[in-house]
Amino acid sequence: MEYLPLGRTGLKVSAIGLGTMTWGQQNTEEEGHGQMDYAVGRGVNFIDTAELYAIPPKPRTQGATESIIGSWFKARKNRHDIVLATKIAGRSAMNWFRKDGVPTRLIASQIDEAIEGSLKRLQTDYIDLYQLHWPDRRLTLWGGHGFKDYAQDFTPFEVTLEALGKHVEKGNIRHIGVSNETAWGVMRFLQEAQKSGGPRIASIQNAYNLLNRTFETDLAEMSLREDVGLLAYSPLGQGFLTGKYQDGAEPEGARGTLFGRMSRYESVGAQNAIQACLDCAAAHGLSPVQLALKFCDSRPFVTSTLIGATNMAQLKTDMDAFDIAWNETLEEAVNTLNDVHRSPCP
């Protein structure tokens, strides 16, 4: 297992990160514990979760994933061996996260409440990486195209940063990161941190895969020059890059079959791009999973590739995929894919 610096924090995280968002919905507590045992046994030291999980978001399962991780920490007594990341929900109409039933916002009072809730569920007194799950600004996210200036208020960066900084000072959280963020958003947080002496963004967790290379447009340069590494989520495109949904297939127990909510990977041009990726893998003697995961792992701006599985067979297959060697032939092949099918699933 390779371990890479988490920004300028001094921490190192495994190049494979364990995603957890199905635990508490598609996976039981026992299954979650089993996945963590297996991943840690193979060298993973980085586990990522969120107050929102399990997915899809709903009141009954909110926080369930953190609770499963917390019971694992209690049983294994290994908290200090893990770099633990979680997230606070960004601006939304969801009103079941906070005690007073208000929609979620990235304001001081909600940050205080969210951190307290996560610490309790996780059964720990500190969080290594605390991330803003998505911005307080209204943006075109999760499959949308283009930009619209919504001309509305949003919580000032300095207000959010000050609130997070107080928890860093307390020791409740060690470092901070963002997710589903833009280059402008990251640079504004870095600017405010430099100005105020507040905590510095250590990472950005955005979707990145063969169907969505938009990170490379401007965020990749920021990532390398500012030491804000990418934690790449959805490296298999919500499972589409495995080929399991091809030709309208609805695999039993799959997330798309159970819940839908897959529009990000069902856009115009997506089907052809997915098939091209599958054909590319076959042409080079690889499985689709190997090509997709090693692609992410081979990028210089990726700190950790987050994998998630609903069963142990999937988890083992995913982890094994990182063992293949990347070469110039594969690099040329994926760049040709990108030339023809330009990020149809942003």
C-alpha positions as CSV (number, residue, x, y, z in Angstrom):
1,M,0.0,0.0,0.0
2,E,1.2,3.5,-0.9
3,Y,0.7,6.3,1.6
4,L,0.6,9.9,0.4
5,P,0.6,13.3,2.2
6,L,-2.7,14.7,3.1
7,G,-2.1,18.3,2.0
8,R,0.3,20.1,4.4
9,T,-1.1,18.4,7.5
10,G,1.8,16.0,8.2
11,L,-0.6,13.1,7.9
12,K,-0.3,10.3,5.3
13,V,-3.3,8.4,4.0
14,S,-3.5,5.2,2.0
15,A,-3.8,5.6,-1.7
16,I,-7.0,3.5,-1.4
17,G,-9.6,5.1,0.8
18,L,-12.6,3.2,2.1
19,G,-16.0,4.7,1.3
20,T,-18.8,3.8,3.6
21,M,-22.1,5.4,2.3
22,T,-24.0,2.1,1.9
23,W,-23.6,1.0,5.5
24,G,-26.9,1.3,7.4
25,Q,-29.0,1.0,4.3
26,Q,-27.6,-1.7,1.9
27,N,-25.1,-3.0,4.4
28,T,-25.6,-4.1,8.0
29,E,-23.4,-3.2,10.9
30,E,-21.7,-6.6,10.8
31,E,-21.0,-6.2,7.1
32,G,-19.5,-2.7,7.6
33,H,-17.3,-4.1,10.4
34,G,-16.2,-6.9,8.1
35,Q,-15.3,-4.5,5.3
36,M,-13.2,-2.3,7.6
37,D,-11.4,-5.3,9.0
38,Y,-10.5,-6.5,5.5
39,A,-9.5,-3.1,4.2
40,V,-7.3,-2.3,7.2
41,G,-5.8,-5.8,7.0
42,R,-4.6,-4.8,3.5
43,G,-3.1,-1.5,4.6
44,V,-6.0,1.0,4.3
45,N,-5.7,3.6,7.0
46,F,-8.2,6.2,5.6
47,I,-12.0,5.8,6.1
48,D,-14.4,8.4,4.8
49,T,-18.0,9.0,5.9
50,A,-20.6,11.8,6.4
51,E,-23.3,12.8,8.7
52,L,-25.7,12.4,5.7
53,Y,-25.0,8.7,5.2
54,A,-26.4,6.1,4.6
55,I,-27.6,6.9,1.1
56,P,-30.0,7.8,-0.2
57,P,-30.5,10.6,2.3
58,K,-33.5,10.2,4.6
59,P,-34.3,10.8,8.2
60,R,-34.4,7.1,9.3
61,T,-30.9,6.3,8.1
62,Q,-29.2,9.7,8.7
63,G,-26.0,9.1,10.8
64,A,-26.3,5.3,10.6
65,T,-23.0,4.9,8.8
66,E,-21.1,7.0,11.4
67,S,-22.7,4.9,14.2
68,I,-21.4,1.7,12.5
69,I,-17.9,3.1,12.3
70,G,-18.2,4.2,16.0
71,S,-19.2,0.7,17.2
72,W,-16.2,-0.7,15.2
73,F,-13.8,1.7,16.9
74,K,-15.3,0.7,20.3
75,A,-14.9,-3.0,19.5
76,R,-11.5,-2.9,17.9
77,K,-10.0,-0.2,20.0
78,N,-7.9,1.0,17.1
79,R,-9.0,4.6,16.6
80,H,-5.5,6.0,16.6
81,D,-4.6,3.7,13.6
82,I,-7.1,5.3,11.4
83,V,-7.3,8.7,9.6
84,L,-11.0,9.4,9.9
85,A,-12.8,11.8,7.6
86,T,-16.5,12.9,7.8
87,K,-18.6,15.7,6.4
88,I,-21.2,18.2,7.3
89,A,-24.1,18.6,4.9
90,G,-24.0,21.8,2.9
91,R,-26.9,24.1,2.0
92,S,-30.1,22.2,1.4
93,A,-33.8,22.0,2.0
94,M,-33.3,18.8,4.2
95,N,-34.7,19.6,7.6
96,W,-34.0,16.5,9.6
97,F,-30.3,17.0,10.4
98,R,-30.7,19.7,13.0
99,K,-32.7,19.7,16.3
100,D,-34.7,22.7,15.4
101,G,-35.8,21.3,12.1
102,V,-34.2,24.1,9.9
103,P,-32.7,23.5,6.5
104,T,-29.0,22.8,6.5
105,R,-26.5,25.7,6.2
106,L,-22.8,26.1,6.8
107,I,-23.2,28.5,9.7
108,A,-21.5,28.5,13.0
109,S,-24.4,27.1,15.1
110,Q,-25.0,24.2,12.6
111,I,-21.3,23.4,12.4
112,D,-21.2,23.2,16.2
113,E,-24.2,20.9,16.3
114,A,-23.0,18.7,13.4
115,I,-19.5,18.1,14.9
116,E,-21.0,17.3,18.2
117,G,-23.4,14.8,16.6
118,S,-20.7,13.1,14.5
119,L,-18.3,12.8,17.5
120,K,-21.0,11.1,19.5
121,R,-22.0,8.6,16.7
122,L,-18.3,7.9,15.8
123,Q,-17.5,7.3,19.5
124,T,-14.3,9.4,19.3
125,D,-13.1,12.7,20.7
126,Y,-11.6,14.0,17.4
127,I,-12.0,13.9,13.6
128,D,-8.9,13.9,11.5
129,L,-10.5,15.5,8.4
130,Y,-13.7,17.4,8.6
131,Q,-15.2,18.3,5.2
132,L,-17.9,20.5,3.9
133,H,-20.0,18.0,1.9
134,W,-21.0,20.7,-0.6
135,P,-21.0,24.5,-0.6
136,D,-23.3,26.9,1.0
137,R,-23.6,28.6,-2.4
138,R,-26.1,27.3,-4.9
139,L,-24.2,25.7,-7.7
140,T,-24.9,23.3,-10.6
141,L,-23.7,20.1,-9.1
142,W,-24.1,16.3,-9.6
143,G,-24.5,16.1,-13.3
144,G,-25.6,19.6,-14.2
145,H,-24.0,21.7,-16.9
146,G,-23.2,25.3,-17.1
147,F,-23.2,28.1,-14.5
148,K,-26.0,30.3,-13.3
149,D,-25.6,33.3,-11.0
150,Y,-28.4,32.7,-8.5
151,A,-27.9,36.2,-7.0
152,Q,-28.6,35.0,-3.4
153,D,-26.9,35.1,-0.1
154,F,-24.4,32.6,1.1
155,T,-22.5,32.2,4.3
156,P,-19.2,34.2,3.9
157,F,-16.1,32.0,3.7
158,E,-14.6,33.8,6.7
159,V,-17.6,32.9,8.9
160,T,-17.5,29.2,8.0
161,L,-13.7,29.1,8.4
162,E,-13.8,30.9,11.8
163,A,-16.4,28.4,13.1
164,L,-14.3,25.5,11.9
165,G,-11.2,27.1,13.4
166,K,-12.7,27.1,16.8
167,H,-13.1,23.4,16.7
168,V,-9.5,22.9,15.5
169,E,-8.4,24.9,18.5
170,K,-10.5,22.7,20.8
171,G,-9.0,19.6,19.2
172,N,-12.5,18.3,18.1
173,I,-11.2,18.3,14.5
174,R,-7.6,18.3,13.3
175,H,-7.9,19.4,9.7
176,I,-10.5,20.6,7.2
177,G,-11.4,19.9,3.6
178,V,-14.1,20.6,1.0
179,S,-16.1,18.5,-1.3
180,N,-18.1,19.1,-4.5
181,E,-16.3,22.4,-4.7
182,T,-15.0,24.7,-7.4
183,A,-11.6,26.2,-8.0
184,W,-12.9,29.6,-6.9
185,G,-14.3,28.2,-3.7
186,V,-11.1,26.5,-2.8
187,M,-9.0,29.5,-3.5
188,R,-11.3,31.7,-1.4
189,F,-10.9,29.4,1.5
190,L,-7.1,29.4,1.1
191,Q,-7.2,33.2,0.8
192,E,-9.2,33.6,4.0
193,A,-6.9,31.1,5.9
194,Q,-3.8,33.1,4.9
195,K,-5.5,36.3,5.8
196,S,-6.8,35.2,9.2
197,G,-4.5,32.5,10.2
198,G,-7.4,30.0,10.3
199,P,-7.1,26.4,9.3
200,R,-6.0,25.7,5.7
201,I,-7.9,23.4,3.3
202,A,-6.1,20.1,3.1
203,S,-8.1,18.3,0.5
204,I,-11.0,18.4,-2.0
205,Q,-13.3,15.4,-2.5
206,N,-14.9,15.6,-5.9
207,A,-16.2,13.0,-8.4
208,Y,-13.5,11.9,-10.8
209,N,-13.5,9.0,-13.2
210,L,-13.1,8.1,-16.9
211,L,-16.6,9.7,-17.6
212,N,-15.8,12.8,-15.7
213,R,-12.4,14.4,-16.0
214,T,-13.6,18.0,-15.5
215,F,-11.4,18.2,-12.4
216,E,-8.5,18.5,-14.8
217,T,-9.7,21.8,-16.3
218,D,-8.6,24.0,-13.5
219,L,-8.8,22.2,-10.2
220,A,-5.9,19.9,-11.0
221,E,-3.5,22.8,-11.3
222,M,-4.8,24.3,-8.0
223,S,-4.4,20.9,-6.4
224,L,-0.8,20.4,-7.3
225,R,0.3,24.0,-6.8
226,E,-1.5,24.5,-3.5
227,D,-1.1,21.0,-2.0
228,V,-4.8,20.4,-1.9
229,G,-5.0,16.8,-3.0
230,L,-8.0,15.2,-4.6
231,L,-9.9,12.5,-2.8
232,A,-11.5,11.0,-5.8
233,Y,-15.1,9.7,-5.2
234,S,-17.2,7.7,-7.6
235,P,-14.1,6.3,-9.5
236,L,-16.4,3.6,-11.0
237,G,-19.1,6.1,-12.0
238,Q,-21.7,4.7,-9.5
239,G,-21.0,1.3,-10.9
240,F,-21.6,2.2,-14.6
241,L,-17.9,1.7,-15.4
242,T,-18.1,-1.9,-14.3
243,G,-20.6,-2.6,-17.1
244,K,-23.2,-4.0,-14.9
245,Y,-25.9,-1.5,-16.1
246,Q,-25.2,-1.9,-19.8
247,D,-28.1,-2.4,-22.1
248,G,-30.6,-1.4,-19.5
249,A,-29.7,-4.2,-17.0
250,E,-31.0,-3.9,-13.5
251,P,-28.8,-6.1,-11.3
252,E,-30.5,-7.4,-8.2
253,G,-29.4,-5.4,-5.1
254,A,-27.6,-2.7,-7.1
255,R,-28.0,0.9,-6.0
256,G,-29.5,1.9,-9.4
257,T,-32.0,-0.9,-9.2
258,L,-33.0,-0.2,-5.6
259,F,-33.1,3.6,-5.6
260,G,-32.7,5.1,-9.1
261,R,-31.0,8.5,-8.6
262,M,-28.4,7.7,-11.3
263,S,-29.1,10.5,-13.7
264,R,-25.5,11.8,-13.5
265,Y,-24.4,8.7,-15.5
266,E,-27.5,8.6,-17.8
267,S,-26.9,11.8,-19.7
268,V,-26.7,12.3,-23.5
269,G,-23.6,10.5,-24.7
270,A,-23.0,8.6,-21.5
271,Q,-24.0,5.2,-22.9
272,N,-21.6,5.4,-25.8
273,A,-18.8,6.6,-23.6
274,I,-19.3,3.8,-21.1
275,Q,-19.2,1.2,-23.8
276,A,-16.0,2.8,-25.2
277,C,-14.4,2.5,-21.7
278,L,-15.5,-1.2,-21.5
279,D,-14.1,-1.9,-25.0
280,C,-10.9,-0.1,-24.1
281,A,-10.3,-2.2,-21.0
282,A,-10.9,-5.4,-23.0
283,A,-8.6,-4.4,-25.8
284,H,-5.8,-4.0,-23.3
285,G,-6.5,-7.3,-21.4
286,L,-7.9,-5.6,-18.4
287,S,-11.2,-5.7,-16.5
288,P,-13.3,-2.5,-16.6
289,V,-12.7,-2.2,-12.9
290,Q,-8.9,-2.4,-13.3
291,L,-8.8,0.3,-16.0
292,A,-11.1,2.7,-14.1
293,L,-9.5,2.4,-10.7
294,K,-5.9,2.4,-11.8
295,F,-6.6,5.4,-14.0
296,C,-7.6,7.4,-10.9
297,D,-4.7,6.0,-8.9
298,S,-2.2,7.1,-11.6
299,R,-3.1,10.8,-11.5
300,P,-0.4,13.0,-9.8
301,F,-3.1,15.2,-8.1
302,V,-5.0,12.3,-6.5
303,T,-4.2,11.7,-2.9
304,S,-6.6,8.8,-2.4
305,T,-9.2,7.0,-4.5
306,L,-12.3,6.2,-2.5
307,I,-13.8,2.8,-3.2
308,G,-17.1,1.5,-1.9
309,A,-18.7,-1.9,-2.0
310,T,-21.8,-3.7,-0.9
311,N,-20.2,-7.1,-0.5
312,M,-16.8,-8.5,0.2
313,A,-16.3,-9.9,-3.3
314,Q,-16.6,-6.4,-4.7
315,L,-14.3,-5.0,-2.1
316,K,-11.6,-7.5,-2.9
317,T,-11.9,-7.0,-6.7
318,D,-11.7,-3.3,-6.2
319,M,-8.6,-3.5,-4.1
320,D,-6.9,-6.0,-6.3
321,A,-7.4,-3.6,-9.3
322,F,-4.8,-1.2,-7.9
323,D,-2.0,-3.8,-8.3
324,I,-1.8,-3.5,-12.1
325,A,0.9,-1.4,-13.7
326,W,0.1,1.8,-15.5
327,N,2.0,2.5,-18.7
328,E,2.2,4.9,-21.6
329,T,0.0,2.7,-23.8
330,L,-2.8,2.9,-21.2
331,E,-2.3,6.6,-20.8
332,E,-2.6,7.2,-24.5
333,A,-5.7,5.0,-24.6
334,V,-7.6,6.8,-21.9
335,N,-6.7,10.2,-23.4
336,T,-8.0,9.1,-26.7
337,L,-11.3,8.1,-24.9
338,N,-11.4,11.6,-23.5
339,D,-10.8,13.2,-26.8
340,V,-13.8,11.4,-28.3
341,H,-16.1,11.3,-25.3
342,R,-15.4,14.6,-23.4
343,S,-16.6,14.1,-19.8
344,P,-20.3,13.4,-20.5
345,C,-21.1,12.9,-16.8
346,P,-19.8,15.9,-14.9
